[in-house]
């Protein structure tokens, strides 16, 4: 008697069959897990709708919802590696890569909650979406995940609510059925003696391993590997920006440069909050660059002086799209190879909106065959010049992240100092490759030097200001002209020069081939994609020393140890 009681209490399998779902509302299953949501899916006219928040929480953390400044038009934007989808609420049409498509049911608000047609979005998200009316459940599966498929072996193979034979049964299988697929289960997790599984009709539970045979593995779609840009460029990428706002410079003075890959001209600037661009493009310069074997990337800048204007642009879906359309048009007109986005002085509150602009822009630019790069300040700076960049998210969308590792002591700094001290540059690169793939990082090089003036004002107060910006050759010429004292500064990795004149002290931390040799070696040391330099206007194209150093470090050497060995040989 006692044995029977103990058996029934602790060892006898529970034969009670209970409802798999406790409530009558539509249930949501994503990748084998039931999603508890305050806004359950809707099935309207045979079409499945999911709330915006459920999509953002469980499928696409980057989905974007904004409205124009009048509040009349609400737009949802979805971005993938190669698609940009825009849906206007209450409209039976959408736009995919700026081409119209029809919808069977619109995005719409139900009692103040936005719902989207998830079946339309399934292709873009690589998911399968199904609705089982018997159990009133929406089932969503990631196509790119490998699924283990099994079948129960005998009648003891039942699906239970928990990992215990004492747990109630939520699914019995009919082993006499002619359609064996009715008993198919998708195994989503594995424990010591149990599988967690989901049935074809959406029921989730646990089944003992001994009653299951795993027969096959299924994957509906393989993830596409990311295509690396610049298959035709050897070594590390060498980019130089060129300040060119109007006219054509004297190109006869510009000799071909070994190892230079990209020239990026400062041709385009956002004119207004509607996304219109001012254009200073020059086909003569494009021909010159292409004839010398250089790629041409057009630089697109915002208005650095007006972050509020930038904010209005970023929060207007149609303005963002108009900006992208104009970039595409100018890229085609001037036969550009890439686009470099240089937005600076952005409100910290617009950080995510700026990321969204790049997410929407990148697939369309890449569709046109363009390389996409974004300029970012170093980490740890001010809100509007540093913290406004979500570097990790930006790097997911673009081919290259151009890190502006200069202006350590900026032009209005209250203290004189180097533009880019070697130890500071290395520290900033170490910081960014902690969160960004190093193979996407371009190290910023300064080709300019600041001349600092330290003086006393009329009240006897000590003051400091930037007297002027000098090119590499101008700084050298000024040292000769003023007979300045010049020494090598190990800490900054630069030559330091100073002189006095009319009661003021003038100081410079100079860039030259030695300092740029040290900085560019970091591309080897940290296995970066290459370098980007501001700007070609500060160095002569016939300065063989600078270009030879860069060609050696970026094209001829493969490892940092080679660079170290070369330096030791030269010092000996």
C-alpha positions as CSV (number, residue, x, y, z in Angstrom):
1,X,0.0,0.0,0.0
2,X,2.7,2.5,1.0
3,X,4.7,1.6,-2.1
4,X,1.7,2.4,-4.3
5,X,1.1,5.7,-2.6
6,X,4.8,6.7,-3.0
7,X,4.7,5.6,-6.7
8,X,1.5,7.6,-7.4
9,X,2.9,10.7,-5.6
10,X,6.4,10.8,-7.0
11,X,6.9,8.3,-9.9
12,X,3.7,7.8,-11.8
13,X,3.5,9.9,-14.9
14,X,0.8,12.6,-14.9
15,X,-1.8,11.7,-17.4
16,X,-3.8,15.0,-17.1
17,X,-4.1,16.8,-20.4
18,X,-4.5,20.6,-20.1
19,X,-4.9,23.5,-22.5
20,X,-1.6,24.6,-24.0
21,X,-2.6,28.2,-23.9
22,X,-4.3,29.7,-20.9
23,X,-6.0,32.7,-22.5
24,X,-8.1,33.1,-25.6
25,X,-6.2,36.0,-27.1
26,X,-3.9,35.6,-30.1
27,X,-0.6,34.2,-28.9
28,X,2.9,34.9,-30.3
29,X,5.7,32.4,-30.7
30,X,9.1,33.5,-31.9
31,X,11.9,31.0,-32.4
32,X,10.3,28.5,-30.1
33,X,9.5,30.9,-27.2
34,X,6.2,32.4,-26.3
35,X,6.3,36.1,-26.2
36,X,4.3,37.7,-23.4
37,X,3.0,41.0,-24.7
38,X,0.5,43.6,-23.6
39,X,-0.4,44.1,-27.3
40,X,-1.1,40.7,-28.8
41,X,-0.9,40.2,-32.6
42,X,-4.0,40.9,-34.7
43,X,-5.4,38.9,-37.6
44,X,-7.3,41.3,-39.9
45,X,-8.8,40.1,-43.2
46,X,-6.4,37.1,-43.1
47,X,-3.4,39.4,-42.6
48,X,-1.2,39.2,-39.5
49,X,-0.3,42.4,-37.7
50,X,2.4,42.8,-35.0
51,X,2.8,45.8,-32.8
52,X,5.7,48.1,-33.5
53,X,7.1,47.5,-30.0
54,X,7.0,43.7,-30.3
55,X,8.9,43.9,-33.6
56,X,11.5,46.2,-32.1
57,X,11.9,44.1,-29.0
58,X,12.0,40.7,-30.6
59,X,12.9,41.0,-34.3
60,X,14.5,44.4,-35.2
61,X,16.0,46.6,-32.6
62,X,16.7,49.2,-35.3
63,X,13.2,49.7,-36.7
64,X,12.4,53.4,-36.8
65,X,9.2,55.4,-36.4
66,X,9.0,59.1,-37.0
67,X,6.6,61.8,-38.1
68,X,7.2,65.1,-39.9
69,X,7.2,68.4,-38.1
70,X,3.5,69.0,-38.9
71,X,2.6,65.6,-37.4
72,X,0.4,64.6,-40.3
73,X,2.5,61.8,-41.8
74,X,3.9,59.0,-39.7
75,X,6.6,56.9,-41.4
76,X,8.1,53.6,-40.3
77,X,11.5,52.8,-41.7
78,X,13.1,49.3,-41.8
79,X,16.7,48.9,-42.9
80,X,18.7,45.8,-43.8
81,X,22.1,45.3,-45.4
82,X,20.6,45.9,-48.9
83,X,17.0,47.2,-48.4
84,X,15.3,50.4,-47.1
85,X,11.6,49.9,-46.5
86,X,9.4,52.9,-45.7
87,X,5.7,52.6,-44.8
88,X,3.4,55.5,-44.2
89,X,0.6,54.8,-41.7
90,X,-2.9,54.2,-43.1
91,X,-1.6,54.0,-46.7
92,X,-1.8,50.9,-48.9
93,X,1.6,51.4,-50.4
94,X,5.2,51.3,-49.3
95,X,8.6,52.2,-50.8
96,X,11.4,49.6,-51.0
97,X,14.7,51.2,-52.1
98,X,12.8,54.2,-53.2
99,X,10.5,52.1,-55.5
100,X,6.8,51.8,-54.7
101,X,5.1,48.6,-53.8
102,X,1.5,47.8,-52.8
103,X,0.4,46.4,-49.5
104,X,-2.5,44.1,-48.7
105,X,-3.1,45.9,-45.4
106,X,-1.5,49.1,-44.1
107,X,0.4,49.9,-41.0
108,X,-2.2,51.3,-38.7
109,X,-3.0,52.5,-35.1
110,X,-5.4,50.4,-33.1
111,X,-6.4,52.1,-29.8
112,X,-3.2,54.2,-30.0
113,X,-0.9,51.3,-30.7
114,X,0.9,51.0,-34.0
115,X,0.6,47.6,-35.7
116,X,2.5,46.6,-38.9
117,X,1.9,43.9,-41.5
118,X,4.5,41.4,-40.5
119,X,3.9,39.1,-43.5
120,X,5.0,41.9,-45.9
121,X,8.2,42.4,-43.8
122,X,9.0,38.7,-43.6
123,X,11.2,38.7,-46.7
124,X,13.3,41.6,-45.4
125,X,13.8,40.0,-42.0
126,X,14.4,36.4,-43.3
127,X,11.6,35.0,-41.2
128,X,8.7,32.6,-41.8
129,X,5.3,33.8,-40.5
130,X,2.4,31.5,-40.0
131,X,-1.0,31.6,-38.2
132,X,-2.6,28.5,-36.6
133,X,-6.3,29.2,-36.2
134,X,-7.0,26.1,-34.1
135,X,-4.7,27.3,-31.3
136,X,-5.0,31.0,-32.3
137,X,-1.2,31.4,-32.4
138,X,1.2,33.4,-34.6
139,X,4.4,31.4,-35.2
140,X,7.5,33.2,-36.4
141,X,10.8,31.4,-37.2
142,X,14.2,32.8,-38.2
143,X,15.0,31.2,-41.6
144,X,18.7,31.4,-41.0
145,X,18.7,29.3,-37.8
146,X,19.4,25.6,-38.1
147,X,16.4,23.6,-36.8
148,X,16.6,20.1,-35.4
149,X,13.5,18.1,-36.4
150,X,12.3,15.1,-34.5
151,X,9.3,12.7,-34.1
152,X,7.9,10.9,-31.1
153,X,8.7,7.1,-31.0
154,X,5.7,5.8,-29.0
155,X,2.6,6.8,-27.0
156,X,4.8,7.7,-24.0
157,X,6.3,10.5,-26.0
158,X,4.1,13.4,-24.9
159,X,4.7,17.1,-24.6
160,X,4.5,18.4,-21.0
161,X,4.3,21.8,-19.5
162,X,7.6,21.3,-17.6
163,X,10.7,19.0,-17.4
164,X,9.0,16.5,-15.2
165,X,6.8,13.5,-15.7
166,X,4.6,14.9,-13.0
167,X,3.9,18.0,-15.1
168,X,0.6,18.0,-17.0
169,X,0.4,17.1,-20.7
170,X,-0.1,19.9,-23.3
171,X,0.1,17.8,-26.4
172,X,-0.7,14.1,-27.3
173,X,0.5,12.8,-30.6
174,X,-1.6,10.5,-32.8
175,X,0.9,7.9,-33.9
176,X,-1.7,6.2,-36.1
177,X,-2.0,9.1,-38.4
178,X,-1.0,8.6,-42.1
179,X,0.4,12.1,-42.2
180,X,3.6,11.7,-40.1
181,X,4.4,15.4,-40.4
182,X,1.5,16.2,-38.1
183,X,3.7,14.8,-35.3
184,X,6.8,16.7,-36.3
185,X,8.5,18.7,-33.5
186,X,11.1,21.5,-33.7
187,X,13.7,21.0,-31.0
188,X,14.6,24.4,-29.6
189,X,16.7,23.5,-26.5
190,X,18.2,20.5,-24.8
191,X,18.6,19.4,-21.2
192,X,19.9,16.3,-19.4
193,X,16.9,14.0,-20.1
194,X,14.6,16.4,-21.9
195,X,14.1,18.3,-25.1
196,X,12.3,21.6,-25.3
197,X,10.2,21.5,-28.5
198,X,7.6,23.3,-30.5
199,X,5.0,21.5,-32.5
200,X,3.9,22.5,-36.0
201,X,0.7,24.0,-34.6
202,X,2.6,26.2,-32.2
203,X,2.4,24.3,-28.9
204,X,5.6,24.6,-26.7
205,X,6.6,22.0,-24.1
206,X,9.1,19.4,-23.0
207,X,9.4,15.8,-24.1
208,X,11.7,13.1,-22.8
209,X,14.6,12.4,-25.0
210,X,14.2,8.6,-24.9
211,X,10.9,8.9,-26.7
212,X,12.2,11.1,-29.6
213,X,14.1,10.3,-32.7
214,X,16.0,13.3,-34.3
215,X,15.9,12.7,-38.0
216,X,17.1,15.8,-39.7
217,X,18.4,19.3,-39.6
218,X,16.7,22.1,-41.5
219,X,17.8,25.6,-42.6
220,X,15.7,27.6,-45.0
221,X,18.2,30.3,-45.9
222,X,22.0,30.7,-45.4
223,X,23.2,34.0,-44.1
224,X,25.0,35.9,-46.8
225,X,28.6,36.8,-46.0
226,X,29.4,40.5,-46.0
227,X,31.2,41.5,-49.1
228,X,34.4,43.3,-48.4
229,X,35.0,46.5,-50.3
230,X,38.0,47.4,-52.4
231,X,39.0,44.0,-53.8
232,X,41.2,45.8,-56.2
233,X,43.2,47.7,-53.6
234,X,46.3,46.0,-52.2
235,X,47.6,46.6,-48.7
236,X,46.0,49.2,-46.5
237,X,43.8,52.0,-47.8
238,X,45.4,55.4,-48.1
239,X,42.9,58.2,-48.3
240,X,43.5,62.0,-48.4
241,X,40.8,64.6,-48.1
242,X,41.1,67.6,-50.4
243,X,39.5,71.0,-49.5
244,X,38.0,72.1,-52.8
245,X,35.0,74.3,-52.6
246,X,35.2,76.0,-56.0
247,X,37.3,76.2,-59.1
248,X,40.0,73.9,-60.4
249,X,43.5,74.0,-58.9
250,X,46.6,73.8,-61.0
251,X,46.8,70.1,-61.6
252,X,50.1,70.3,-63.4
253,X,51.8,70.6,-60.0
254,X,50.4,67.3,-58.8
255,X,52.6,64.4,-59.7
256,X,51.3,60.8,-59.4
257,X,51.7,59.4,-55.8
258,X,52.7,55.8,-55.2
259,X,50.4,54.2,-52.7
260,X,47.6,56.8,-52.7
261,X,44.2,55.1,-53.2
262,X,41.4,57.6,-52.6
263,X,41.0,61.4,-52.9
264,X,37.9,62.7,-51.1
265,X,36.8,66.2,-52.2
266,X,34.8,68.5,-49.9
267,X,32.1,69.2,-52.6
268,X,28.7,68.7,-50.9
269,X,27.1,70.4,-48.0
270,X,23.5,70.2,-46.6
271,X,21.9,73.5,-47.4
272,X,18.7,73.3,-45.4
273,X,16.5,71.1,-43.2
274,X,14.7,69.7,-46.3
275,X,17.7,67.7,-47.4
276,X,18.9,69.9,-50.3
277,X,22.7,69.9,-51.1
278,X,25.0,72.6,-52.3
279,X,27.3,71.3,-55.0
280,X,30.8,72.2,-55.9
281,X,31.6,69.1,-57.9
282,X,34.2,69.2,-60.6
283,X,34.5,66.7,-63.4
284,X,38.0,67.9,-64.3
285,X,39.2,66.8,-60.9
286,X,37.4,63.4,-61.2
287,X,39.1,62.8,-64.6
288,X,42.5,63.8,-63.1
289,X,42.1,61.4,-60.2
290,X,40.8,58.5,-62.2
291,X,43.6,58.9,-64.8
292,X,46.1,58.6,-61.9
293,X,44.4,55.5,-60.6
294,X,42.8,57.1,-57.6
295,X,39.2,56.6,-56.5
296,X,37.1,59.6,-55.8
297,X,34.8,59.8,-52.8
298,X,32.6,62.8,-52.5
299,X,32.4,64.3,-49.0
300,X,29.0,65.3,-47.7
301,X,29.0,67.7,-44.7
302,X,26.2,69.2,-42.6
303,X,26.3,72.8,-41.4
304,X,28.8,72.5,-38.5
305,X,27.5,75.9,-37.1
306,X,23.8,74.9,-36.8
307,X,23.0,71.7,-35.0
308,X,19.3,72.6,-34.8
309,X,19.1,72.7,-38.6
310,X,20.7,69.2,-38.7
311,X,18.2,68.0,-36.0
312,X,15.2,69.0,-38.1
313,X,16.7,67.2,-41.1
314,X,17.4,64.0,-39.1
315,X,13.9,63.8,-37.7
316,X,12.1,64.2,-41.0
317,X,11.8,61.0,-43.0
318,X,11.1,62.7,-46.4
319,X,14.0,65.1,-45.8
320,X,16.4,62.2,-45.1
321,X,15.2,60.5,-48.3
322,X,15.6,63.7,-50.3
323,X,19.2,64.0,-49.1
324,X,19.9,60.4,-50.1
325,X,18.3,61.0,-53.6
326,X,20.5,64.0,-54.2
327,X,23.7,62.2,-53.1
328,X,22.9,59.4,-55.5
329,X,22.3,61.8,-58.3
330,X,25.5,63.7,-57.8
331,X,27.4,60.4,-57.4
332,X,26.2,59.3,-60.8
333,X,26.8,62.7,-62.4
334,X,30.4,62.9,-61.3
335,X,31.1,59.1,-61.6
336,X,32.1,58.9,-57.9
337,X,33.4,55.7,-56.4
338,X,32.3,56.4,-52.8
339,X,30.7,58.8,-50.4
340,X,32.2,60.1,-47.2
341,X,29.6,61.5,-44.7
342,X,31.1,64.2,-42.4
343,X,28.3,65.3,-40.0
344,X,29.8,67.1,-37.0
345,X,28.4,69.2,-34.1
346,X,25.3,67.1,-33.7
347,X,23.0,67.4,-30.7
348,X,23.4,64.4,-28.4
349,X,19.7,63.9,-28.4
350,X,19.9,63.3,-32.2
351,X,22.4,60.4,-31.8
352,X,20.0,57.7,-32.8
353,X,18.4,59.8,-35.6
354,X,21.8,60.3,-37.2
355,X,22.4,56.5,-37.0
356,X,19.1,56.0,-38.7
357,X,20.1,58.3,-41.5
358,X,23.2,56.2,-42.2
359,X,21.2,53.0,-42.0
360,X,18.8,54.3,-44.6
361,X,21.5,55.7,-46.8
362,X,24.0,52.9,-46.9
363,X,21.9,50.2,-48.6
364,X,20.9,52.6,-51.4
365,X,24.5,53.9,-51.9
366,X,25.8,50.3,-52.0
367,X,23.1,49.3,-54.5
368,X,24.7,52.0,-56.8
369,X,28.1,50.5,-56.3
370,X,29.4,53.2,-53.9
371,X,31.8,52.7,-51.0
372,X,30.3,54.3,-47.8
373,X,32.3,55.8,-45.1
374,X,31.5,58.0,-42.0
375,X,33.7,60.4,-40.1
376,X,33.6,60.2,-36.3
377,X,35.5,62.1,-33.5
378,X,37.5,60.3,-30.9
379,X,35.8,58.8,-27.9
380,X,35.5,60.7,-24.6
381,X,35.0,64.2,-26.0
382,X,32.1,66.6,-25.8
383,X,28.4,65.9,-26.4
384,X,28.1,67.5,-29.8
385,X,31.5,66.5,-31.2
386,X,32.1,63.0,-29.7
387,X,29.2,61.5,-27.7
388,X,26.8,62.2,-30.5
389,X,28.2,59.2,-32.5
390,X,27.0,55.6,-31.9
391,X,30.2,54.2,-33.4
392,X,29.3,50.6,-33.0
393,X,25.9,51.0,-34.8
394,X,27.4,53.2,-37.5
395,X,30.1,50.6,-38.2
396,X,27.4,48.0,-38.8
397,X,26.1,50.0,-41.8
398,X,29.2,51.4,-43.5
399,X,32.3,50.1,-45.1
400,X,34.7,52.3,-43.2
401,X,34.8,54.5,-40.1
402,X,37.1,57.4,-40.5
403,X,38.4,58.2,-37.0
404,X,39.5,61.8,-36.7
405,X,42.4,61.2,-34.4
406,X,43.5,64.8,-34.3
407,X,42.7,68.2,-32.7
408,X,43.8,66.8,-29.3
409,X,44.4,70.5,-28.6
410,X,41.8,72.3,-30.7
411,X,42.1,75.7,-32.3
412,X,40.4,77.5,-29.4
413,X,42.0,75.4,-26.6
414,X,42.9,77.4,-23.5
415,X,46.3,75.6,-23.5
416,X,48.8,75.1,-26.2
417,X,49.6,71.6,-27.3
418,X,50.0,69.1,-30.2
419,X,47.4,68.5,-32.8
420,X,47.9,64.7,-32.3
421,X,50.3,63.4,-29.7
422,X,51.5,59.9,-30.5
423,X,50.5,58.4,-27.2
424,X,47.1,60.1,-27.3
425,X,46.5,58.8,-30.9
426,X,47.4,55.3,-29.9
427,X,45.1,55.4,-26.8
428,X,42.2,56.6,-28.9
429,X,42.6,53.8,-31.4
430,X,42.8,51.2,-28.6
431,X,39.5,52.6,-27.3
432,X,37.6,52.4,-30.6
433,X,38.7,48.9,-31.7
434,X,37.2,47.7,-28.4
435,X,33.7,48.3,-29.9
436,X,34.3,48.6,-33.7
437,X,35.8,46.0,-36.1
438,X,39.4,47.0,-36.7
439,X,39.2,46.1,-40.3
440,X,36.7,49.0,-40.8
441,X,38.8,51.6,-39.0
442,X,40.7,54.3,-40.9
443,X,43.2,56.1,-38.7
444,X,43.1,59.9,-39.0
445,X,46.4,61.7,-39.8
446,X,46.9,65.4,-39.5
447,X,48.9,67.1,-42.3
448,X,48.8,70.5,-40.5
449,X,50.5,72.2,-37.6
450,X,49.1,74.9,-35.3
451,X,51.3,77.9,-34.5
452,X,50.4,78.8,-30.9
453,X,50.9,82.3,-29.5
454,X,51.3,82.8,-25.7
455,X,51.1,86.5,-24.6
456,X,49.9,88.8,-21.9
457,X,46.9,91.0,-22.6
458,X,46.6,94.7,-21.6
459,X,45.7,93.7,-18.0
460,X,48.7,91.4,-17.7
461,X,46.7,88.2,-17.9
462,X,48.4,85.2,-19.6
463,X,46.6,84.3,-22.9
464,X,47.0,81.7,-25.5
465,X,45.6,81.5,-29.0
466,X,46.1,79.8,-32.4
467,X,47.9,82.2,-34.5
468,X,47.5,80.2,-37.7
469,X,47.4,76.8,-39.3
470,X,50.5,75.8,-41.2
471,X,51.2,73.2,-43.8
472,X,54.1,70.8,-43.3
473,X,56.4,72.9,-45.5
474,X,55.2,76.2,-44.1
475,X,56.0,75.1,-40.5
476,X,59.5,74.0,-41.7
477,X,60.0,77.4,-43.4
478,X,58.9,79.3,-40.3
479,X,61.4,77.5,-38.2
480,X,64.2,78.5,-40.6
481,X,62.9,82.1,-40.9
482,X,62.7,82.6,-37.1
483,X,65.8,80.5,-36.2
484,X,63.5,78.7,-33.8
485,X,64.8,76.3,-31.2
486,X,63.8,72.8,-32.3
487,X,64.0,69.5,-30.5
488,X,62.5,66.0,-30.9
489,X,59.8,65.4,-28.3
490,X,59.5,61.7,-27.5
491,X,56.2,62.0,-25.7
492,X,54.4,63.6,-28.6
493,X,56.4,61.8,-31.3
494,X,56.9,65.2,-33.0
495,X,59.5,67.9,-33.4
496,X,58.8,70.8,-31.0
497,X,59.8,74.3,-31.9
498,X,59.6,77.6,-30.1
499,X,60.7,81.2,-30.6
500,X,60.0,84.6,-29.0
501,X,59.0,87.8,-30.8
502,X,57.6,91.1,-29.6
503,X,57.2,89.8,-26.0
504,X,55.2,86.7,-27.1
505,X,56.2,83.1,-27.2
506,X,55.3,81.1,-30.3
507,X,55.2,77.3,-30.0
508,X,54.7,74.4,-32.5
509,X,54.4,70.6,-32.4
510,X,55.3,69.8,-36.0
511,X,54.1,67.1,-38.3
512,X,56.6,65.7,-40.8
513,X,57.6,62.4,-42.3
514,X,59.1,61.2,-39.0
515,X,55.9,61.9,-36.9
516,X,53.7,60.5,-39.7
517,X,55.8,57.4,-39.9
518,X,55.1,56.7,-36.2
519,X,51.4,57.4,-36.5
520,X,50.9,55.4,-39.7
521,X,52.7,52.4,-38.1
522,X,49.7,52.1,-35.8
523,X,47.7,50.9,-38.8
524,X,50.1,47.9,-38.9
525,X,50.3,47.5,-35.1
526,X,46.5,47.3,-34.7
527,X,45.7,45.8,-38.1
528,X,43.5,48.7,-39.2
529,X,42.0,49.1,-42.6
530,X,44.3,52.1,-43.4
531,X,44.5,55.8,-42.9
532,X,42.7,59.0,-43.8
533,X,44.5,62.3,-43.8
534,X,43.3,65.9,-43.4
535,X,44.2,67.3,-45.7
536,X,46.1,67.2,-49.0
537,X,46.1,71.0,-49.1
538,X,48.7,71.0,-46.2
539,X,51.2,68.8,-48.0
540,X,52.8,69.2,-51.4
541,X,52.2,66.4,-53.8
542,X,56.0,66.5,-54.6
543,X,56.9,65.9,-50.9
544,X,58.5,62.6,-51.6
545,X,59.4,62.0,-47.9
546,X,55.8,61.9,-46.7
547,X,54.4,59.8,-49.5
548,X,57.3,57.4,-49.4
549,X,56.8,56.7,-45.7
550,X,53.1,56.1,-46.2
551,X,53.6,53.9,-49.2
552,X,56.1,51.8,-47.2
553,X,54.0,51.4,-44.2
554,X,50.7,50.9,-45.9
555,X,51.7,49.0,-49.1
556,X,55.1,47.3,-48.7
557,X,55.0,46.1,-45.1
558,X,52.6,43.5,-43.9
559,X,53.3,43.3,-40.2
560,X,54.2,45.7,-37.4
561,X,57.3,43.6,-36.6
562,X,58.6,44.4,-40.1
563,X,58.3,48.1,-39.3
564,X,60.1,47.7,-36.0
565,X,62.9,45.7,-37.7
566,X,63.3,48.3,-40.4
567,X,63.6,51.1,-37.8
568,X,66.3,49.2,-35.9
569,X,68.2,48.7,-39.1
570,X,68.1,52.4,-39.9
571,X,69.1,53.4,-36.4
572,X,72.1,51.1,-36.6
